[in-house]
Amino acid sequence: MDKELTHEQWSDKFYGAWLGRAIGCALGKPLEWPNFMAGSHGRTGWENVYLWFKGADAWPINGYTPGYSTAKDEYGIELATWGSASTRERIAYMETDDDIRYTVLGLIMLERKGLDWDSWDIGKLWHELLSYNQVCTAETQSYLNFAQVTHHYGEQSRPADWEQKKNWVRTYLNPYREFIGAQIRADGLAYGAAGQPELAADLAWRDASFSHVRNGIYGEMFVAAMIAAAFVESDPTKIVEIGLSEIPANCRLARDIRKAVLIASSTDDQLVLVERIWDAFKHYDPVHTNNNAALVAASLVFAKGDFNLAIATSVLGGWDTDCNGATVGSIMGASLGAKQLPSHWVEPLQDTLYSAVVGFHPIAISECARRSHQVYLKLREQQIVTK
């Protein structure tokens, strides 16, 4: 689904994607805390998000999360202890976050290996560039399990039966293997497959299969396909449909996303939307793939191309706030391009990223975008040569 764009237009879209991801992540990062993710004091997570912004005289959401709200004293709500550098009063760059580190790692993988890599290479890259305390849930366990495999075979020696061992790496002592961890790793890979959702889904499958199974894998494939499509498609409903076309039609995730799209299409009220989404999917863990992917899809469809409304809705919905904000921001940024993003979201970041990954701490966000554009061009050339 290639689209005729000039070099400058492509460049603007890559920058938009990186900026959008950083903006959405920074908006949600201070809210990645139990009272917003799971709810508290008899209230849902989304209600606490609403109360925080309302208590800060910042409702509706149209800027970064305020560091103080009367909701703290009135309702006993607290912000995340690790997200203070992303609050409205302090934000001056994109601070390190797993949602951003995996985007950087996706870029590094494509720069080094092009299209010639698989899940074994993912494990090697993580062991090289990520410390143990930088991984969470499913990623933590697969990181540890991979260490057991490499202890016996050596970091550079791929065992002949890796495909069998991979299944052990991603499942042994890993009850998190359908959580959101793979879904947030799609972006850096999908940027390299801009305009090619099928390729993006394939790259996502290779990545996700290192640590996840079933819907955990499908979540990354769904998101990767949407991101790739967004570079050449502006209709949010079509973008979601393209994402769905790359996962099994009868899987639980596909059914949940279709349900979320119906909900989003049936109301023009943002609070009604997030209430219905929460009620429909509250049986999932706050960091499960399915409920968060459903909220992402609903936010895109509901916002009808409005960047501010899309990221605000995805964060207002609770659950994994920074992950959902980042994913929606990435898709909207790729679709709209950097020049169309509101300046009051862009300017506070000062085009600066601190990722806590060697060589990317600090780095200009625009430089990351330039490198993703170069990777895209390299992969396109590689594809032409192999045809």
VEXKE-895621 format. One record per residue (C-alpha): residue number from 1; residue in one letter; z, x, y. Coordinates in Angstrom, 2 decimals. Example, Ala and Ser with C-alpha at 12.3 -4.5 7.8 and 13.67 -1.06 7.14 Angstrom:
! residues 2
<node nr="1" rest="A" up="7.80" east="12.30" north="-4.50"/>
<node nr="2" rest="S" up="7.14" east="13.67" north="-1.06"/>
END
This chain:
! residues 387
<node nr="1" rest="M" up="0.00" east="0.00" north="0.00"/>
<node nr="2" rest="D" up="-0.95" east="2.79" north="2.41"/>
<node nr="3" rest="K" up="-1.25" east="1.77" north="6.06"/>
<node nr="4" rest="E" up="-3.34" east="3.48" north="8.68"/>
<node nr="5" rest="L" up="-0.85" east="5.14" north="11.00"/>
<node nr="6" rest="T" up="-1.26" east="8.12" north="13.28"/>
<node nr="7" rest="H" up="0.77" east="11.28" north="12.71"/>
<node nr="8" rest="E" up="2.93" east="10.33" north="15.69"/>
<node nr="9" rest="Q" up="3.54" east="6.82" north="14.34"/>
<node nr="10" rest="W" up="4.57" east="8.19" north="10.95"/>
<node nr="11" rest="S" up="6.86" east="10.68" north="12.69"/>
<node nr="12" rest="D" up="8.48" east="7.89" north="14.69"/>
<node nr="13" rest="K" up="9.13" east="5.88" north="11.53"/>
<node nr="14" rest="F" up="10.79" east="8.78" north="9.71"/>
<node nr="15" rest="Y" up="13.02" east="9.38" north="12.71"/>
<node nr="16" rest="G" up="13.75" east="5.66" north="12.87"/>
<node nr="17" rest="A" up="14.77" east="5.62" north="9.20"/>
<node nr="18" rest="W" up="17.18" east="8.54" north="9.58"/>
<node nr="19" rest="L" up="18.60" east="7.16" north="12.82"/>
<node nr="20" rest="G" up="18.95" east="3.67" north="11.40"/>
<node nr="21" rest="R" up="20.81" east="4.98" north="8.38"/>
<node nr="22" rest="A" up="23.19" east="6.98" north="10.54"/>
<node nr="23" rest="I" up="23.78" east="4.07" north="12.94"/>
<node nr="24" rest="G" up="24.53" east="1.56" north="10.19"/>
<node nr="25" rest="C" up="26.76" east="4.00" north="8.35"/>
<node nr="26" rest="A" up="28.72" east="4.88" north="11.50"/>
<node nr="27" rest="L" up="29.19" east="1.19" north="12.34"/>
<node nr="28" rest="G" up="30.65" east="0.43" north="8.92"/>
<node nr="29" rest="K" up="32.59" east="3.64" north="8.31"/>
<node nr="30" rest="P" up="35.83" east="2.73" north="10.14"/>
<node nr="31" rest="L" up="35.81" east="-0.60" north="8.25"/>
<node nr="32" rest="E" up="35.60" east="0.96" north="4.78"/>
<node nr="33" rest="W" up="39.22" east="0.05" north="4.08"/>
<node nr="34" rest="P" up="40.82" east="-2.45" north="1.66"/>
<node nr="35" rest="N" up="41.53" east="-5.21" north="4.19"/>
<node nr="36" rest="F" up="37.85" east="-5.34" north="5.15"/>
<node nr="37" rest="M" up="36.41" east="-4.61" north="1.72"/>
<node nr="38" rest="A" up="38.56" east="-6.87" north="-0.44"/>
<node nr="39" rest="G" up="40.44" east="-8.98" north="2.09"/>
<node nr="40" rest="S" up="44.15" east="-9.23" north="2.82"/>
<node nr="41" rest="H" up="46.93" east="-11.68" north="3.74"/>
<node nr="42" rest="G" up="45.01" east="-14.54" north="2.20"/>
<node nr="43" rest="R" up="41.86" east="-13.80" north="4.20"/>
<node nr="44" rest="T" up="38.50" east="-12.58" north="3.00"/>
<node nr="45" rest="G" up="37.12" east="-9.19" north="4.01"/>
<node nr="46" rest="W" up="34.50" east="-10.69" north="6.32"/>
<node nr="47" rest="E" up="37.16" east="-12.74" north="8.12"/>
<node nr="48" rest="N" up="39.10" east="-9.56" north="8.83"/>
<node nr="49" rest="V" up="35.97" east="-7.85" north="10.19"/>
<node nr="50" rest="Y" up="35.41" east="-10.85" north="12.46"/>
<node nr="51" rest="L" up="39.03" east="-10.85" north="13.63"/>
<node nr="52" rest="W" up="38.93" east="-7.12" north="14.39"/>
<node nr="53" rest="F" up="35.89" east="-7.36" north="16.66"/>
<node nr="54" rest="K" up="37.12" east="-10.59" north="18.26"/>
<node nr="55" rest="G" up="40.53" east="-9.02" north="18.95"/>
<node nr="56" rest="A" up="38.78" east="-6.11" north="20.66"/>
<node nr="57" rest="D" up="36.73" east="-8.46" north="22.84"/>
<node nr="58" rest="A" up="33.64" east="-7.08" north="21.07"/>
<node nr="59" rest="W" up="32.34" east="-10.21" north="19.37"/>
<node nr="60" rest="P" up="29.53" east="-10.71" north="18.49"/>
<node nr="61" rest="I" up="28.99" east="-7.23" north="17.06"/>
<node nr="62" rest="N" up="26.68" east="-5.30" north="19.38"/>
<node nr="63" rest="G" up="28.10" east="-1.78" north="19.28"/>
<node nr="64" rest="Y" up="30.21" east="0.61" north="17.24"/>
<node nr="65" rest="T" up="33.57" east="-0.47" north="15.83"/>
<node nr="66" rest="P" up="36.36" east="-0.46" north="18.45"/>
<node nr="67" rest="G" up="39.24" east="1.85" north="17.65"/>
<node nr="68" rest="Y" up="41.83" east="-0.70" north="18.72"/>
<node nr="69" rest="S" up="42.06" east="-4.46" north="18.34"/>
<node nr="70" rest="T" up="44.85" east="-6.97" north="18.90"/>
<node nr="71" rest="A" up="44.16" east="-7.93" north="15.27"/>
<node nr="72" rest="K" up="46.14" east="-4.86" north="14.23"/>
<node nr="73" rest="D" up="49.42" east="-6.30" north="15.47"/>
<node nr="74" rest="E" up="48.54" east="-9.96" north="15.15"/>
<node nr="75" rest="Y" up="47.16" east="-9.89" north="11.60"/>
<node nr="76" rest="G" up="48.29" east="-6.55" north="10.16"/>
<node nr="77" rest="I" up="44.74" east="-5.20" north="9.88"/>
<node nr="78" rest="E" up="44.12" east="-1.43" north="9.81"/>
<node nr="79" rest="L" up="40.99" east="0.69" north="10.20"/>
<node nr="80" rest="A" up="40.11" east="3.38" north="7.67"/>
<node nr="81" rest="T" up="42.02" east="6.61" north="8.27"/>
<node nr="82" rest="W" up="38.88" east="8.71" north="7.72"/>
<node nr="83" rest="G" up="36.48" east="6.93" north="10.11"/>
<node nr="84" rest="S" up="38.04" east="7.54" north="13.51"/>
<node nr="85" rest="A" up="35.24" east="9.86" north="14.65"/>
<node nr="86" rest="S" up="32.84" east="6.92" north="14.29"/>
<node nr="87" rest="T" up="34.77" east="4.47" north="16.47"/>
<node nr="88" rest="R" up="33.29" east="3.20" north="19.72"/>
<node nr="89" rest="E" up="35.59" east="5.34" north="21.88"/>
<node nr="90" rest="R" up="35.02" east="8.63" north="20.02"/>
<node nr="91" rest="I" up="31.58" east="8.65" north="18.44"/>
<node nr="92" rest="A" up="29.52" east="11.67" north="19.51"/>
<node nr="93" rest="Y" up="27.56" east="12.47" north="16.30"/>
<node nr="94" rest="M" up="27.11" east="11.21" north="12.74"/>
<node nr="95" rest="E" up="30.15" east="12.45" north="10.88"/>
<node nr="96" rest="T" up="29.99" east="13.46" north="7.24"/>
<node nr="97" rest="D" up="29.88" east="10.65" north="4.72"/>
<node nr="98" rest="D" up="28.69" east="10.30" north="1.13"/>
<node nr="99" rest="D" up="25.98" east="7.88" north="2.29"/>
<node nr="100" rest="I" up="24.56" east="10.67" north="4.44"/>
<node nr="101" rest="R" up="25.17" east="13.58" north="2.04"/>
<node nr="102" rest="Y" up="23.09" east="11.93" north="-0.68"/>
<node nr="103" rest="T" up="20.27" east="11.34" north="1.81"/>
<node nr="104" rest="V" up="20.33" east="15.05" north="2.56"/>
<node nr="105" rest="L" up="20.37" east="15.91" north="-1.16"/>
<node nr="106" rest="G" up="17.36" east="13.67" north="-1.76"/>
<node nr="107" rest="L" up="15.47" east="15.54" north="0.92"/>
<node nr="108" rest="I" up="16.50" east="18.91" north="-0.56"/>
<node nr="109" rest="M" up="15.39" east="17.87" north="-4.06"/>
<node nr="110" rest="L" up="11.92" east="16.87" north="-2.86"/>
<node nr="111" rest="E" up="11.57" east="20.02" north="-0.74"/>
<node nr="112" rest="R" up="12.43" east="22.24" north="-3.70"/>
<node nr="113" rest="K" up="10.86" east="20.42" north="-6.62"/>
<node nr="114" rest="G" up="8.33" east="17.96" north="-5.28"/>
<node nr="115" rest="L" up="7.77" east="15.39" north="-8.02"/>
<node nr="116" rest="D" up="8.67" east="17.78" north="-10.84"/>
<node nr="117" rest="W" up="12.33" east="16.99" north="-11.58"/>
<node nr="118" rest="D" up="14.55" east="14.69" north="-13.60"/>
<node nr="119" rest="S" up="18.21" east="13.78" north="-14.05"/>
<node nr="120" rest="W" up="19.10" east="17.26" north="-15.32"/>
<node nr="121" rest="D" up="18.03" east="18.66" north="-11.96"/>
<node nr="122" rest="I" up="20.21" east="16.09" north="-10.21"/>
<node nr="123" rest="G" up="23.26" east="17.42" north="-12.05"/>
<node nr="124" rest="K" up="22.37" east="21.00" north="-11.17"/>
<node nr="125" rest="L" up="21.91" east="20.13" north="-7.51"/>
<node nr="126" rest="W" up="25.24" east="18.32" north="-7.33"/>
<node nr="127" rest="H" up="27.08" east="21.24" north="-8.92"/>
<node nr="128" rest="E" up="25.42" east="23.61" north="-6.48"/>
<node nr="129" rest="L" up="25.94" east="21.70" north="-3.24"/>
<node nr="130" rest="L" up="28.73" east="19.14" north="-3.73"/>
<node nr="131" rest="S" up="32.40" east="19.84" north="-4.31"/>
<node nr="132" rest="Y" up="34.47" east="17.66" north="-6.61"/>
<node nr="133" rest="N" up="36.17" east="15.88" north="-3.71"/>
<node nr="134" rest="Q" up="32.79" east="14.85" north="-2.25"/>
<node nr="135" rest="V" up="31.93" east="12.53" north="-5.15"/>
<node nr="136" rest="C" up="33.38" east="9.12" north="-6.00"/>
<node nr="137" rest="T" up="33.70" east="6.70" north="-8.94"/>
<node nr="138" rest="A" up="30.63" east="6.95" north="-11.21"/>
<node nr="139" rest="E" up="29.49" east="10.15" north="-9.54"/>
<node nr="140" rest="T" up="32.89" east="11.77" north="-10.11"/>
<node nr="141" rest="Q" up="32.83" east="11.10" north="-13.84"/>
<node nr="142" rest="S" up="29.20" east="12.12" north="-14.38"/>
<node nr="143" rest="Y" up="29.89" east="15.27" north="-12.32"/>
<node nr="144" rest="L" up="32.76" east="16.12" north="-14.67"/>
<node nr="145" rest="N" up="30.83" east="15.19" north="-17.81"/>
<node nr="146" rest="F" up="27.87" east="17.32" north="-16.74"/>
<node nr="147" rest="A" up="30.24" east="20.26" north="-16.34"/>
<node nr="148" rest="Q" up="31.13" east="19.89" north="-20.03"/>
<node nr="149" rest="V" up="27.46" east="20.03" north="-21.01"/>
<node nr="150" rest="T" up="26.68" east="23.05" north="-18.84"/>
<node nr="151" rest="H" up="29.80" east="24.82" north="-20.10"/>
<node nr="152" rest="H" up="28.18" east="24.93" north="-23.53"/>
<node nr="153" rest="Y" up="24.56" east="25.51" north="-22.52"/>
<node nr="154" rest="G" up="24.75" east="27.28" north="-19.17"/>
<node nr="155" rest="E" up="23.79" east="25.84" north="-15.79"/>
<node nr="156" rest="Q" up="20.16" east="26.96" north="-16.15"/>
<node nr="157" rest="S" up="19.63" east="26.04" north="-19.80"/>
<node nr="158" rest="R" up="18.49" east="22.49" north="-20.37"/>
<node nr="159" rest="P" up="19.48" east="21.44" north="-23.92"/>
<node nr="160" rest="A" up="16.60" east="20.20" north="-26.05"/>
<node nr="161" rest="D" up="18.44" east="16.94" north="-26.63"/>
<node nr="162" rest="W" up="19.22" east="16.35" north="-22.94"/>
<node nr="163" rest="E" up="18.04" east="12.72" north="-23.08"/>
<node nr="164" rest="Q" up="20.73" east="11.99" north="-25.66"/>
<node nr="165" rest="K" up="23.35" east="14.01" north="-23.82"/>
<node nr="166" rest="K" up="22.43" east="12.28" north="-20.56"/>
<node nr="167" rest="N" up="23.61" east="9.00" north="-21.98"/>
<node nr="168" rest="W" up="26.99" east="10.58" north="-22.72"/>
<node nr="169" rest="V" up="27.14" east="12.12" north="-19.22"/>
<node nr="170" rest="R" up="26.63" east="8.78" north="-17.53"/>
<node nr="171" rest="T" up="28.82" east="6.62" north="-19.77"/>
<node nr="172" rest="Y" up="31.76" east="8.66" north="-21.13"/>
<node nr="173" rest="L" up="34.99" east="7.52" north="-19.43"/>
<node nr="174" rest="N" up="32.82" east="5.92" north="-16.75"/>
<node nr="175" rest="P" up="33.67" east="2.25" north="-16.09"/>
<node nr="176" rest="Y" up="31.96" east="2.56" north="-12.69"/>
<node nr="177" rest="R" up="28.42" east="2.89" north="-14.01"/>
<node nr="178" rest="E" up="27.21" east="-0.33" north="-12.37"/>
<node nr="179" rest="F" up="28.91" east="0.36" north="-9.04"/>
<node nr="180" rest="I" up="27.10" east="1.03" north="-5.76"/>
<node nr="181" rest="G" up="27.04" east="4.84" north="-5.99"/>
<node nr="182" rest="A" up="23.42" east="5.12" north="-7.11"/>
<node nr="183" rest="Q" up="22.20" east="2.51" north="-4.65"/>
<node nr="184" rest="I" up="23.32" east="4.66" north="-1.70"/>
<node nr="185" rest="R" up="21.40" east="7.68" north="-3.01"/>
<node nr="186" rest="A" up="17.93" east="6.17" north="-2.64"/>
<node nr="187" rest="D" up="17.00" east="7.01" north="0.92"/>
<node nr="188" rest="G" up="16.16" east="10.70" north="0.95"/>
<node nr="189" rest="L" up="13.94" east="10.18" north="-2.08"/>
<node nr="190" rest="A" up="12.33" east="6.98" north="-0.78"/>
<node nr="191" rest="Y" up="11.38" east="8.63" north="2.51"/>
<node nr="192" rest="G" up="9.23" east="11.05" north="0.55"/>
<node nr="193" rest="A" up="7.51" east="8.08" north="-1.08"/>
<node nr="194" rest="A" up="6.95" east="6.18" north="2.17"/>
<node nr="195" rest="G" up="4.44" east="3.38" north="1.66"/>
<node nr="196" rest="Q" up="4.63" east="3.78" north="-2.13"/>
<node nr="197" rest="P" up="7.39" east="1.51" north="-3.47"/>
<node nr="198" rest="E" up="6.44" east="2.07" north="-7.10"/>
<node nr="199" rest="L" up="6.80" east="5.83" north="-6.73"/>
<node nr="200" rest="A" up="10.04" east="5.35" north="-4.80"/>
<node nr="201" rest="A" up="11.44" east="3.21" north="-7.62"/>
<node nr="202" rest="D" up="10.45" east="5.87" north="-10.16"/>
<node nr="203" rest="L" up="12.25" east="8.59" north="-8.22"/>
<node nr="204" rest="A" up="15.27" east="6.32" north="-7.90"/>
<node nr="205" rest="W" up="15.30" east="5.71" north="-11.65"/>
<node nr="206" rest="R" up="15.35" east="9.45" north="-12.32"/>
<node nr="207" rest="D" up="18.24" east="9.91" north="-9.91"/>
<node nr="208" rest="A" up="20.32" east="6.88" north="-10.88"/>
<node nr="209" rest="S" up="20.03" east="7.45" north="-14.63"/>
<node nr="210" rest="F" up="22.20" east="10.56" north="-14.27"/>
<node nr="211" rest="S" up="25.29" east="8.49" north="-13.51"/>
<node nr="212" rest="H" up="24.53" east="4.79" north="-13.96"/>
<node nr="213" rest="V" up="23.17" east="2.17" north="-16.34"/>
<node nr="214" rest="R" up="21.48" east="-1.21" north="-16.07"/>
<node nr="215" rest="N" up="22.18" east="-2.91" north="-12.72"/>
<node nr="216" rest="G" up="23.55" east="0.34" north="-11.34"/>
<node nr="217" rest="I" up="20.11" east="1.86" north="-11.84"/>
<node nr="218" rest="Y" up="18.25" east="-1.26" north="-10.73"/>
<node nr="219" rest="G" up="20.17" east="-1.25" north="-7.45"/>
<node nr="220" rest="E" up="18.80" east="2.15" north="-6.48"/>
<node nr="221" rest="M" up="15.31" east="1.18" north="-7.60"/>
<node nr="222" rest="F" up="15.45" east="-2.05" north="-5.58"/>
<node nr="223" rest="V" up="16.63" east="-0.29" north="-2.42"/>
<node nr="224" rest="A" up="14.22" east="2.64" north="-2.79"/>
<node nr="225" rest="A" up="11.25" east="0.30" north="-3.11"/>
<node nr="226" rest="M" up="12.35" east="-1.66" north="-0.03"/>
<node nr="227" rest="I" up="12.74" east="1.50" north="2.03"/>
<node nr="228" rest="A" up="9.32" east="2.81" north="1.01"/>
<node nr="229" rest="A" up="7.74" east="-0.57" north="1.74"/>
<node nr="230" rest="A" up="9.42" east="-0.82" north="5.14"/>
<node nr="231" rest="F" up="7.33" east="2.07" north="6.46"/>
<node nr="232" rest="V" up="4.22" east="-0.11" north="6.20"/>
<node nr="233" rest="E" up="5.58" east="-3.67" north="6.13"/>
<node nr="234" rest="S" up="7.39" east="-5.52" north="8.92"/>
<node nr="235" rest="D" up="8.21" east="-8.86" north="7.22"/>
<node nr="236" rest="P" up="11.79" east="-8.60" north="5.84"/>
<node nr="237" rest="T" up="11.19" east="-11.29" north="3.22"/>
<node nr="238" rest="K" up="8.16" east="-9.41" north="1.91"/>
<node nr="239" rest="I" up="10.15" east="-6.18" north="1.89"/>
<node nr="240" rest="V" up="12.80" east="-7.83" north="-0.30"/>
<node nr="241" rest="E" up="10.11" east="-9.28" north="-2.57"/>
<node nr="242" rest="I" up="8.58" east="-5.82" north="-2.99"/>
<node nr="243" rest="G" up="12.00" east="-4.45" north="-3.92"/>
<node nr="244" rest="L" up="12.41" east="-7.20" north="-6.51"/>
<node nr="245" rest="S" up="9.00" east="-6.43" north="-7.98"/>
<node nr="246" rest="E" up="10.26" east="-3.01" north="-9.09"/>
<node nr="247" rest="I" up="13.21" east="-4.22" north="-11.20"/>
<node nr="248" rest="P" up="13.34" east="-6.47" north="-14.28"/>
<node nr="249" rest="A" up="12.83" east="-10.07" north="-13.15"/>
<node nr="250" rest="N" up="15.49" east="-11.42" north="-15.52"/>
<node nr="251" rest="C" up="18.25" east="-8.89" north="-14.81"/>
<node nr="252" rest="R" up="21.53" east="-10.01" north="-13.24"/>
<node nr="253" rest="L" up="20.75" east="-8.13" north="-10.04"/>
<node nr="254" rest="A" up="17.41" east="-9.87" north="-9.54"/>
<node nr="255" rest="R" up="19.01" east="-13.27" north="-10.06"/>
<node nr="256" rest="D" up="21.79" east="-12.46" north="-7.59"/>
<node nr="257" rest="I" up="19.35" east="-11.23" north="-4.95"/>
<node nr="258" rest="R" up="17.17" east="-14.33" north="-5.26"/>
<node nr="259" rest="K" up="20.30" east="-16.45" north="-4.82"/>
<node nr="260" rest="A" up="21.25" east="-14.47" north="-1.71"/>
<node nr="261" rest="V" up="17.77" east="-14.91" north="-0.23"/>
<node nr="262" rest="L" up="18.05" east="-18.67" north="-0.69"/>
<node nr="263" rest="I" up="21.41" east="-18.66" north="1.08"/>
<node nr="264" rest="A" up="20.00" east="-16.58" north="3.95"/>
<node nr="265" rest="S" up="17.04" east="-18.94" north="4.30"/>
<node nr="266" rest="S" up="19.26" east="-22.01" north="4.53"/>
<node nr="267" rest="T" up="21.32" east="-21.25" north="7.66"/>
<node nr="268" rest="D" up="20.97" east="-19.91" north="11.18"/>
<node nr="269" rest="D" up="24.71" east="-19.29" north="11.56"/>
<node nr="270" rest="Q" up="25.85" east="-15.71" north="10.88"/>
<node nr="271" rest="L" up="29.43" east="-16.66" north="9.99"/>
<node nr="272" rest="V" up="28.26" east="-19.40" north="7.64"/>
<node nr="273" rest="L" up="25.92" east="-16.92" north="5.99"/>
<node nr="274" rest="V" up="28.55" east="-14.27" north="5.23"/>
<node nr="275" rest="E" up="31.01" east="-16.93" north="4.08"/>
<node nr="276" rest="R" up="28.48" east="-18.30" north="1.60"/>
<node nr="277" rest="I" up="27.50" east="-14.83" north="0.39"/>
<node nr="278" rest="W" up="31.16" east="-13.89" north="-0.09"/>
<node nr="279" rest="D" up="31.89" east="-17.08" north="-2.00"/>
<node nr="280" rest="A" up="28.82" east="-16.64" north="-4.22"/>
<node nr="281" rest="F" up="29.57" east="-13.04" north="-5.22"/>
<node nr="282" rest="K" up="33.31" east="-12.52" north="-4.76"/>
<node nr="283" rest="H" up="33.78" east="-12.16" north="-8.53"/>
<node nr="284" rest="Y" up="32.36" east="-8.63" north="-8.30"/>
<node nr="285" rest="D" up="34.36" east="-5.53" north="-7.37"/>
<node nr="286" rest="P" up="33.95" east="-4.71" north="-3.63"/>
<node nr="287" rest="V" up="31.90" east="-1.62" north="-4.56"/>
<node nr="288" rest="H" up="29.79" east="-3.15" north="-7.34"/>
<node nr="289" rest="T" up="26.02" east="-2.91" north="-6.97"/>
<node nr="290" rest="N" up="25.20" east="-6.61" north="-7.20"/>
<node nr="291" rest="N" up="27.27" east="-8.20" north="-4.44"/>
<node nr="292" rest="N" up="26.43" east="-5.43" north="-1.99"/>
<node nr="293" rest="A" up="22.71" east="-5.52" north="-2.77"/>
<node nr="294" rest="A" up="22.81" east="-9.31" north="-2.35"/>
<node nr="295" rest="L" up="24.43" east="-8.92" north="1.08"/>
<node nr="296" rest="V" up="21.82" east="-6.31" north="2.06"/>
<node nr="297" rest="A" up="18.95" east="-8.62" north="1.09"/>
<node nr="298" rest="A" up="20.54" east="-11.60" north="2.82"/>
<node nr="299" rest="S" up="21.11" east="-9.60" north="6.02"/>
<node nr="300" rest="L" up="17.48" east="-8.48" north="6.14"/>
<node nr="301" rest="V" up="16.08" east="-11.96" north="5.59"/>
<node nr="302" rest="F" up="18.56" east="-13.62" north="7.97"/>
<node nr="303" rest="A" up="17.90" east="-11.19" north="10.85"/>
<node nr="304" rest="K" up="14.12" east="-11.73" north="10.85"/>
<node nr="305" rest="G" up="13.39" east="-8.22" north="12.14"/>
<node nr="306" rest="D" up="16.24" east="-7.97" north="14.67"/>
<node nr="307" rest="F" up="17.82" east="-4.52" north="14.17"/>
<node nr="308" rest="N" up="21.13" east="-5.36" north="15.80"/>
<node nr="309" rest="L" up="21.55" east="-8.63" north="13.92"/>
<node nr="310" rest="A" up="20.60" east="-7.03" north="10.60"/>
<node nr="311" rest="I" up="23.10" east="-4.18" north="10.67"/>
<node nr="312" rest="A" up="25.81" east="-6.35" north="12.22"/>
<node nr="313" rest="T" up="25.47" east="-8.97" north="9.49"/>
<node nr="314" rest="S" up="25.50" east="-6.39" north="6.70"/>
<node nr="315" rest="V" up="28.75" east="-4.89" north="8.02"/>
<node nr="316" rest="L" up="30.34" east="-8.23" north="8.93"/>
<node nr="317" rest="G" up="29.99" east="-9.31" north="5.30"/>
<node nr="318" rest="G" up="32.71" east="-6.90" north="4.16"/>
<node nr="319" rest="W" up="32.71" east="-5.14" north="0.77"/>
<node nr="320" rest="D" up="31.17" east="-1.65" north="1.09"/>
<node nr="321" rest="T" up="30.66" east="-1.78" north="4.84"/>
<node nr="322" rest="D" up="29.30" east="1.70" north="5.55"/>
<node nr="323" rest="C" up="26.98" east="1.66" north="2.55"/>
<node nr="324" rest="N" up="25.45" east="-1.69" north="3.43"/>
<node nr="325" rest="G" up="25.13" east="-0.86" north="7.10"/>
<node nr="326" rest="A" up="23.42" east="2.41" north="6.21"/>
<node nr="327" rest="T" up="20.96" east="0.80" north="3.79"/>
<node nr="328" rest="V" up="20.01" east="-2.01" north="6.14"/>
<node nr="329" rest="G" up="19.77" east="0.42" north="9.05"/>
<node nr="330" rest="S" up="17.49" east="2.70" north="7.04"/>
<node nr="331" rest="I" up="15.14" east="-0.15" north="6.14"/>
<node nr="332" rest="M" up="15.05" east="-1.58" north="9.65"/>
<node nr="333" rest="G" up="14.62" east="1.87" north="11.19"/>
<node nr="334" rest="A" up="11.68" east="2.68" north="8.91"/>
<node nr="335" rest="S" up="10.08" east="-0.65" north="9.74"/>
<node nr="336" rest="L" up="10.59" east="-0.58" north="13.51"/>
<node nr="337" rest="G" up="10.44" east="3.15" north="14.24"/>
<node nr="338" rest="A" up="12.84" east="5.14" north="16.41"/>
<node nr="339" rest="K" up="11.32" east="4.05" north="19.72"/>
<node nr="340" rest="Q" up="12.18" east="0.43" north="19.00"/>
<node nr="341" rest="L" up="15.85" east="1.05" north="18.19"/>
<node nr="342" rest="P" up="18.31" east="-0.03" north="20.91"/>
<node nr="343" rest="S" up="19.44" east="2.92" north="23.01"/>
<node nr="344" rest="H" up="23.10" east="1.87" north="22.96"/>
<node nr="345" rest="W" up="23.09" east="2.55" north="19.21"/>
<node nr="346" rest="V" up="21.02" east="5.74" north="19.33"/>
<node nr="347" rest="E" up="22.41" east="7.65" north="22.30"/>
<node nr="348" rest="P" up="26.04" east="8.02" north="21.17"/>
<node nr="349" rest="L" up="24.91" east="10.00" north="18.11"/>
<node nr="350" rest="Q" up="23.36" east="12.67" north="20.36"/>
<node nr="351" rest="D" up="20.77" east="13.38" north="17.65"/>
<node nr="352" rest="T" up="23.42" east="15.27" north="15.68"/>
<node nr="353" rest="L" up="24.49" east="15.14" north="12.04"/>
<node nr="354" rest="Y" up="27.42" east="16.86" north="10.36"/>
<node nr="355" rest="S" up="26.82" east="16.35" north="6.64"/>
<node nr="356" rest="A" up="29.16" east="18.92" north="5.04"/>
<node nr="357" rest="V" up="26.15" east="20.20" north="3.09"/>
<node nr="358" rest="V" up="25.16" east="23.86" north="3.55"/>
<node nr="359" rest="G" up="22.32" east="24.12" north="6.07"/>
<node nr="360" rest="F" up="22.89" east="20.59" north="7.36"/>
<node nr="361" rest="H" up="26.20" east="21.00" north="9.18"/>
<node nr="362" rest="P" up="25.35" east="20.55" north="11.97"/>
<node nr="363" rest="I" up="21.68" east="19.67" north="12.16"/>
<node nr="364" rest="A" up="19.57" east="17.50" north="14.46"/>
<node nr="365" rest="I" up="18.83" east="14.09" north="12.98"/>
<node nr="366" rest="S" up="15.30" east="14.51" north="14.32"/>
<node nr="367" rest="E" up="14.96" east="17.73" north="12.30"/>
<node nr="368" rest="C" up="15.93" east="15.89" north="9.12"/>
<node nr="369" rest="A" up="13.27" east="13.31" north="9.96"/>
<node nr="370" rest="R" up="10.67" east="16.04" north="10.58"/>
<node nr="371" rest="R" up="11.42" east="17.58" north="7.21"/>
<node nr="372" rest="S" up="11.18" east="14.20" north="5.45"/>
<node nr="373" rest="H" up="7.79" east="13.71" north="7.09"/>
<node nr="374" rest="Q" up="6.69" east="17.14" north="5.84"/>
<node nr="375" rest="V" up="7.90" east="16.28" north="2.33"/>
<node nr="376" rest="Y" up="5.94" east="13.03" north="2.45"/>
<node nr="377" rest="L" up="2.77" east="14.93" north="3.38"/>
<node nr="378" rest="K" up="3.41" east="17.51" north="0.65"/>
<node nr="379" rest="L" up="3.88" east="14.86" north="-2.02"/>
<node nr="380" rest="R" up="0.75" east="13.02" north="-0.91"/>
<node nr="381" rest="E" up="-1.22" east="16.24" north="-1.26"/>
<node nr="382" rest="Q" up="0.36" east="16.89" north="-4.66"/>
<node nr="383" rest="Q" up="-0.66" east="13.41" north="-5.81"/>
<node nr="384" rest="I" up="-4.25" east="13.91" north="-4.66"/>
<node nr="385" rest="V" up="-4.52" east="17.23" north="-6.50"/>
<node nr="386" rest="T" up="-3.22" east="15.76" north="-9.77"/>
<node nr="387" rest="K" up="-5.54" east="12.75" north="-9.73"/>
END
